[in-house]
């Protein structure tokens, strides 16, 4: 009986947290992505495992896109015009760029959408991902 109570309490807590996180663009993106991923995963594989894998992939991609939208809504871009921030330079290694700010560090931008703003960890400068 104690085990059932713990499981029910945990499920209710998780559900309430999940529902409140849908108020943000990140949560909405994750929710829509998980739904779409689960449908596509189930349709292509016909298995529960495929649906679960699709849901995880979709939730991750949706959360990344939602976080970008949320950053824009919070004023992360500070109202600057599109051309205000310089673009980084692409390197030979996919997913890594060279910062336009001295000391021109190599920055890992895997998982960050094209044209999104990135903060250089070594100089603190903000640039756009090419």
C-alpha positions in Angstrom: 0.0 0.0 0.0 2.9 2.4 0.8 4.4 1.7 -2.6 1.1 2.6 -4.4 0.8 5.8 -2.4 4.4 6.8 -3.3 3.8 6.1 -7.0 0.5 8.0 -7.1 2.0 11.0 -5.3 5.0 11.1 -7.6 2.7 10.9 -10.7 0.6 13.7 -9.4 3.6 15.9 -8.6 5.1 15.2 -12.0 1.8 16.0 -13.8 1.4 19.2 -11.9 4.9 20.3 -12.8 4.5 19.3 -16.4 1.2 21.3 -16.7 2.7 24.4 -15.2 5.8 24.3 -17.4 3.5 24.5 -20.5 2.9 28.2 -19.7 6.4 29.0 -21.1 7.4 28.8 -24.8 10.1 26.2 -23.8 7.4 24.0 -22.1 5.0 24.5 -25.0 7.7 23.6 -27.6 8.7 20.5 -25.6 5.1 19.4 -25.3 4.3 19.9 -29.0 7.6 18.3 -30.0 6.9 15.3 -27.8 3.5 14.9 -29.2 4.6 15.1 -32.8 7.6 12.9 -32.1 5.5 10.2 -30.5 3.0 10.2 -33.4 5.7 10.0 -36.0 7.7 7.4 -34.0 4.7 5.2 -33.5 3.6 5.6 -37.2 7.0 4.7 -38.6 7.9 1.8 -36.3 4.6 0.6 -35.0 6.0 0.0 -31.5 5.8 1.7 -28.2 9.6 1.9 -28.1 9.5 3.9 -31.3 6.9 6.2 -30.0 8.9 6.8 -26.8 12.0 7.5 -28.7 10.2 9.9 -31.0 8.7 11.7 -28.0 12.1 12.1 -26.4 13.7 13.5 -29.6 10.7 15.7 -30.3 10.6 17.1 -26.8 14.3 18.0 -26.9 14.0 19.7 -30.3 10.9 21.5 -29.2 12.5 22.7 -26.0 15.4 24.1 -27.9 13.2 26.1 -30.3 11.0 27.2 -27.4 14.0 28.4 -25.4 15.0 30.6 -28.4 11.5 32.0 -28.6 11.5 32.6 -24.9 14.9 34.4 -25.0 13.6 36.7 -27.7 10.4 37.4 -25.7 12.5 38.2 -22.6 14.3 40.9 -24.5 17.5 38.9 -24.9 18.0 40.6 -28.3 17.6 44.0 -26.5 15.7 45.4 -29.5 18.7 45.6 -31.7 18.2 45.2 -35.4 19.0 41.9 -37.1 22.5 43.0 -38.3 23.6 44.3 -34.9 25.4 41.2 -33.7 28.3 39.8 -35.8 28.3 36.2 -37.1 30.8 33.7 -36.0 33.0 31.9 -38.5 32.5 28.3 -39.3 35.3 25.9 -38.6 36.2 22.6 -40.2 34.5 20.7 -37.3 30.8 20.6 -37.7 29.0 22.1 -34.7 31.8 24.4 -33.7 32.4 28.0 -34.7 35.1 30.6 -34.1 34.0 33.6 -32.1 34.3 37.0 -33.8 35.6 38.5 -30.5 39.2 38.2 -29.3 40.7 35.8 -28.4 38.5 34.2 -31.1 37.8 31.1 -29.1 36.2 28.0 -30.6 32.6 27.6 -29.3 30.4 24.5 -29.3 27.1 25.5 -30.9 25.6 22.0 -31.4 21.9 22.0 -30.8 21.6 25.8 -31.2 19.3 26.9 -34.0 20.7 28.7 -37.1 20.8 32.5 -36.6 20.3 32.3 -32.8 22.4 34.4 -30.4 25.3 32.8 -28.6 27.4 34.2 -25.8 31.1 33.6 -26.1 32.2 32.1 -22.8 35.7 33.5 -23.0 35.0 37.1 -23.9 31.3 37.5 -23.0 30.5 38.9 -26.4 27.2 38.0 -28.1 27.3 36.7 -31.7 25.0 34.9 -34.1 25.4 31.3 -35.1 25.9 31.0 -38.9 
